Amino acid sequence: MRLWWCESRGRGIARHDGIEAQLRRRPPVLRSSRVIEIEYLPGIACCYVQEVGQARRDMQTGEAA
């Protein structure tokens, strides 16, 4: 599983069970949030998030869940 989105680039990737989709608009799961960049790869790598006006940071356990 992977979810990567970068607002400034206007693109991202969603991958699950070997199926990958290139994202060209903000994913629905992020529509009501202030997140401008996210990298979510559970169990594989460090996950990070960046909100408007904030620095990039590691995702907290509750956020990843």
C-alpha positions as semicolon CSV with decimal commas, in nm:
position;residue;x (nm);y (nm);z (nm)
1;M;0,000;0,000;0,000
2;R;0,119;0,352;-0,078
3;L;-0,033;0,696;-0,083
4;W;0,179;0,988;-0,193
5;W;0,042;1,332;-0,270
6;C;0,223;1,663;-0,328
7;E;-0,001;1,969;-0,359
8;S;0,271;2,190;-0,511
9;R;0,331;1,938;-0,789
10;G;-0,039;1,862;-0,831
11;R;0,022;1,491;-0,852
12;G;0,058;1,173;-0,654
13;I;0,032;0,795;-0,649
14;A;-0,213;0,554;-0,492
15;R;-0,116;0,186;-0,488
16;H;-0,282;-0,118;-0,331
17;D;-0,255;-0,491;-0,403
18;G;-0,041;-0,433;-0,712
19;I;-0,276;-0,181;-0,871
20;E;-0,137;0,172;-0,908
21;A;-0,318;0,491;-1,003
22;Q;-0,151;0,821;-1,090
23;L;-0,329;1,102;-0,905
24;R;-0,376;1,433;-1,083
25;R;-0,605;1,589;-0,825
26;R;-0,626;1,584;-0,447
27;P;-0,736;1,242;-0,318
28;P;-1,082;1,232;-0,153
29;V;-0,933;1,120;0,180
30;L;-0,746;1,455;0,201
31;R;-1,021;1,689;0,081
32;S;-1,120;1,818;0,426
33;S;-0,768;1,835;0,568
34;R;-0,488;2,094;0,568
35;V;-0,236;1,837;0,439
36;I;-0,031;1,958;0,143
37;E;0,208;1,664;0,123
38;I;0,189;1,306;0,245
39;E;0,389;0,985;0,204
40;Y;0,221;0,679;0,352
41;L;0,392;0,341;0,317
42;P;0,288;0,139;0,623
43;G;0,538;-0,123;0,733
44;I;0,788;-0,032;0,460
45;A;0,921;0,315;0,528
46;C;0,884;0,620;0,747
47;C;0,556;0,796;0,680
48;Y;0,548;1,175;0,679
49;V;0,294;1,452;0,649
50;Q;0,310;1,827;0,594
51;E;0,027;2,065;0,672
52;V;-0,022;2,420;0,543
53;G;0,231;2,656;0,703
54;Q;0,412;2,373;0,885
55;A;0,734;2,179;0,829
56;R;0,730;1,819;0,713
57;R;0,714;1,576;1,008
58;D;0,685;1,206;1,081
59;M;0,329;1,083;1,097
60;Q;0,201;1,010;1,447
61;T;0,075;0,660;1,528
62;G;-0,289;0,772;1,540
63;E;-0,261;0,951;1,206
64;A;-0,113;0,644;1,038
65;A;-0,392;0,424;1,175
